[in-house]
């Protein structure tokens, strides 16, 4: 099985979700199933079927998270010496050379990516263009809307 990179923060979020599912959601749905069973005929018991469906979702998500964590290679950028280079896990402030607009991105794993929060996957065109560059360099990004150039203003290892 190949290792999948994930940030320390991403791993912590997955572990917290797993803890919540196992210690809170699972017992709650088990209690709901037991209560629905007590109502009698299961064939026409909508509460029972809804609780069983919810249990299937919870168990599936637990399995999915455990699989992701077992395949994860946790990368803690604060413990790496990259000497100003953009690497996995860094936060990069860039400026569009054409418009001057500034943006801040954090390069993360595929499962952590959320563009609305500035978290971009290391597989994204922007991240691939930025990785390996230094502060002051210009990265050329082949985006779906055409080629764009970004000047790297700051690289942070947080």
N, C-alpha and C positions, 0 to 999 in steps of 0.2 A: 504494500500500500504506500503510495507516495505521500509525503508530508505536505501539509497545506499551511502556509504562513498565516499567523494571526498575532495581533498586538496583545500585550499584557492586559490592557483595558478590555479588549474584545473577549479574551479568555475569562476575565472576571465577570463580565456581563452574562456570558453563557453559563458559567458555574452558578451564578445567582438565580438565573431563570430555572436551571435544573433543580436547585434546592427548593425553590418556590413550588415547582410542579410536583416534586416528590413529597414535600412535607405539608403542603397546604391544599393544592388542587386535587391531588390523587385521593387523600382521605375524605375530602368534601364530596367528591363524586361517588365514592364507595358508599358513603352514608346516604346519598340521594338514591342510589340503586336499591339499597336495603329498605329504605322507606317506601319506595315505589313498589317493591315486591310485596310488601305487607298489605298493599291495597287490593291484592287479589289477582284476577285474570291478567296475565302479562300480554296476551295477544292484542288487547284493546287499550293498553295502558300507555298513553302518550308520554307521561312523565318517565316511565321506565325506559322507553325507546330513546328519548332525548338524553337521559343520563348515560345510557350505554354508548350513544354516539359521542358524547362528550368524553367518556372514558377512552374510547378509541383514539380520539384526537390527542388527548393528554399522553397516552402511552406511545403514540406515534412520535410526538414531539420529544418525549424523553429519549426515545431510541435515536432520533435524529441528532439531538444535542450530544449524546454519549458518543455517537459515531464521529461527529465533528471534533470533539475534544480528543478522541483517541488518535485521530489523524493530524491533529494540530501540531505545528512547530511554533511555539511561543517565542516571539521576538520582542525583547525589551530594549527599545532604542536608547533608553537612558544609560544603558551599560555598554554601549558600543562606541567605538572611536571611529568616526567617519570623516573627521577633519573638514567639516563644512560641506560635505557631499550630500546630495539628496539620496536617501535610501529608504527602504521599507520602514514605515512607522514615523517618519519625520513630518513635521508641519512646515509647509512651504508657503511663503507669501510671494505672489507673482503679480506682475503688471502687464496687461495687454499692451504691446508696443504701439498698436494702432490707435486704440481708444484711450489708453492710460488708466483704464479701470483696474483696480486692485482686487485680488481675490486671495483667499487663504484656503489651502487644501491640506488635509492630512492623508497620507498614503497608508491604506489599510488593506486587510484581506477582503476577499470577495463577499464573505458573509457579513462583514461589518459595514460595507459601503452604504452611504446614505448621502447623496449629492446635496440635499437640502441642508444638511448639517456640515457640509464641507468635507465629508469623508469619502474619498475616492479609492476605488479598487486599484491595486498595483497593476492590474491587467488593462486598465482604461487607457485610451490614447494619450491623455494628458499626463498620467503618472508615468507611462512608458517613456514619454519625451523628457520628463523631468529627472527620472532616476539616473544617477551617475553625474549629473551636472553640479556645479558649484554656484554659490552666491555670486551674482553679477553676470552669469552666463545667460544666453538667450536660448530658449528651447522652442523648436519648431514642432507644432502639433498638427498632424493630419486629422482634422475633425470632419464629421459628416457635412458640416456647413462650409467646408473649405479650410485651407491652411491658415493657421494663426500662429503668431509669435508671442511668447511670454518671456519677460525678463524676470529672473529670479532675484527678488529683493532681500529675502531673509530665509534662513533654514534653521529650524528649531528642533532640538532633540528632547521633547517633553513627553 
